[in-house]
């Protein structure tokens, strides 16, 4: 007799074929066949406390490994809770597979109960969104989903698995073999053109954008900088792709203009923009009198009002840059022309980093974090005012050791992202940093972190306000209104979940408390108040004065 297989068994076999070892999410009754198939598989089902957190964890898996993370929800409300995570991965170019359930499609005994068109909802948020209508097609559909998710530009793919398709028994269908995805190197003519422009430049500068953080490309990028000797700066999401300790690092463009790093950008006559992705807030504003720009990335440039490159080098970034360096090495006597600006730029960034005032300033908090996090330690940020300070002041030396989102820039992602990092790298120090507003959006995942026995420290910066918007409100001279709130006792809140809770009462105890928490292991929450008065002094008044002085 011909061997039969249930649709859900075919689905799980296809996931195993892709190397999936974990699925994050919250099942519903429409997923029960799939859950049963998972129970008998090598794949671990990790239950989260909200679908959004499951999506953030799956996306971060894709970001750190280059291979899609997988998340699961039921239909309707559960599926819609994945939508923010889908947008997070879509804008951030993180490969991910979202699996949602659905009522049977061959009958409708429950009419329209809980049914929304999830496939249509997910289409603008994903690279591909489709309903599986036949159990026999599952191996092909799953293989295609992973291929699409991983191809440039990477991103999320949504698959809807209806209840009756999951439970349908059909003749067994073999899985589809996985094949490697290769990306061609840039065209010879494009490399020659770029080399000519760089050799003709008197003040060249390199920019590292979001796409430089792909795991596949970091070696070639670092080699290009070392072999050419051209100084570089990074965007927020491009930090760490070249060792931050190098004497060619000029800073990070945490703002779009007028910051100290823009002294070098404004002085450059050519910027080699490696891995620029327009989803990031612009690291610099192109204009008719500014430097020429060469776009180097996996995909062609998206021409924007603030970004319209003069030349493009499109292909696999690492190998393409090695070929470009072959044309340039030893031929750039002007490579370091902008380096005299470096010391002054970095001196301003380090200003007041050890100031002992209480509550502490963002500069001091960043300084003390850097002291307790080793070079390969990972800091995962939520979204808030502190993100600008950490992006600007925190020096990275290893790729993907500062996980921040400068694309969707959603609150609530910091803790789940850190949890994923802690799962992937259990022997490295992992710190989640969140404001009190963002932390409370997914704070329930503290239970998940404790249940998974993670080694994780969560730092909550407390100002009892939605600080970023409150700052913008003040800068634009609006009244202080509608941005403040109260908080629970965060140390007790952590203890209620079975974690360790610590409240910092003096700046002298901050770094030592973080270090002790890492040494002890397990899940710790450290709460510290933060003084954001430096926002106006440094990011508004000081930079305005600097701009006037340059003029």
C-alpha positions, 0 to 999 in steps of 0.5 A: 500500500502507498504510504500516507502522510499528514499535511502537518507531518510534511510541513514539519519534515520540510522545516527539519530539512531547512535546518530549523531547530526552534519555533517561537510562538503561541499556537491555537486550535487551528495549529493542533495538528502542527503542534502534534507533528512538532512534538514528534520532531527534533524541533523545539516549540518555544512558547512565548507570552505574546506573538509579537515577541515570538516574531521579534525573536525569529527575526533576530535569529535571521539577523544574527545567523543569516538563516530564517527564524520561524514563528507561529500563531493561530488565525485572526488576533494571533496572526495580527499580533505578528504583524509588527514583527513582520514589519520589523523584519521586512524593513530590517532585512531579516530572513524569517518565516511566519506560520499562521493557522486558519479555519478549514477552507473546504468547509465553514462550520464556524462561519466567519468567526475570528477570520480576517484575511491574513494573507492580504494583511501580510502582503505589504509587510513581507516578501511573499504571503500565501495560503497553502491549499494542498497538503501535497504542495507543502514541501515545494511551498516551504522550500520556496519560502526559505529561498525567498526569505534568504535571497537579497534583499532578505526578509519575512515570508508568511505561510498560512496553513489551514486546519484541514490542509494540516490534517489531510492525509495524502501520499507521502511527498519527499522534501525538496533538497536545499541548494546554496544561494550564491550572489554574483560579484560586481561587474568588472566595468563597475569595479573599474569605474569605482576604482578610478573615482576613488583614486581621483579623490583627494578626501575619500571616506567610507560609510558602513550601512545596514547591509554590511551587517550581513553575516556573510560579508563582514570579512571582506569589508574589514579587509577593504578598509585595512588594504585601502587605508580609507577612514570610515564612519558607520550608520546606526545599523552598520556598527561593528562591521569593521573593528571599532578599535581601528585608528580609521574609525571616525564615528557613527552618524546617529543623527542625519546632519550637524553632528561632529562626524559630519565634519568629516562627511562635509569635508569629503569629496567622495563617499564610498557608501557600503551597504546603504539601505534607505530604510535607515534614517539618513546618515547624511543628506546628499545635495548638489554641492556635496561629495560624490557617492559610490553605492556598493551593495547587494542590490541597486540603489533606491534613488531618494531625495537625499540619496542619489549616487554617482556610481554603483557597484552591485554584487556580493559585497565581501568578494566585490570589495576584495576585487575593488581593493585589488585595484586600489591597494598601494595606489591611494596616497590621499587615503588618510586625508581626513584622519586629522579630523578624527581626534577632535570628533571622538574627543567631543563624543567622549565628553563628560563620559565619566561625570559622576552626577546623579541621576547619571547622564546617558554618556556615563551609562554608555561608558559604564556599559562598555566597561563590563561588556567584552568585545564579543558581548552583545547589547540589544537595544529597545527604542527610545532616547538612549538609542541615539546616545548608545549609537553615537558613543558606544564603540563596537569591535565585532559585527552584530554586537550592538543590535538596534533597530533604525528601520521600523524603530519599534518599541518592545523589540529589545528584550525579545532580541536579547533573549534570542541572542542569549539563546544563540550565544549562551557563553557570551554576555548579553545585555538588553537595554530598554526605557521604562516605556518600551520595556513594559510593552513586552515585559511579560517575556521575563517569564519566558527568559526565566523558563528558558534558563537564559543568562541575560541582564536587562537594563531598564532606564527609568525616566517615567516618560516616553522620553524621545517624544517628550524631547522632540516636544520640548525642542519644537517648543510645545508644552510638556503634555501627555508623555509621562506615566508611573511605573511598578517597582521594577526590582520587585517586578523582576522577582515576581517572575523568578528573576533577580531585581536590582535598583541602582542608588548611586552611579558608583554601584552601577558598573559593579552591579552589572558585572556581578549580575553577569558573573552570577548568571541567570536572568537579572533586571537592573533599573537605573534612573537617567538624566536626559537634560543632556539631550538639549545641551549636547544634541541641540545647543552644542551642535547648533553652536558648532554649526555656527562656528563652522560657518 
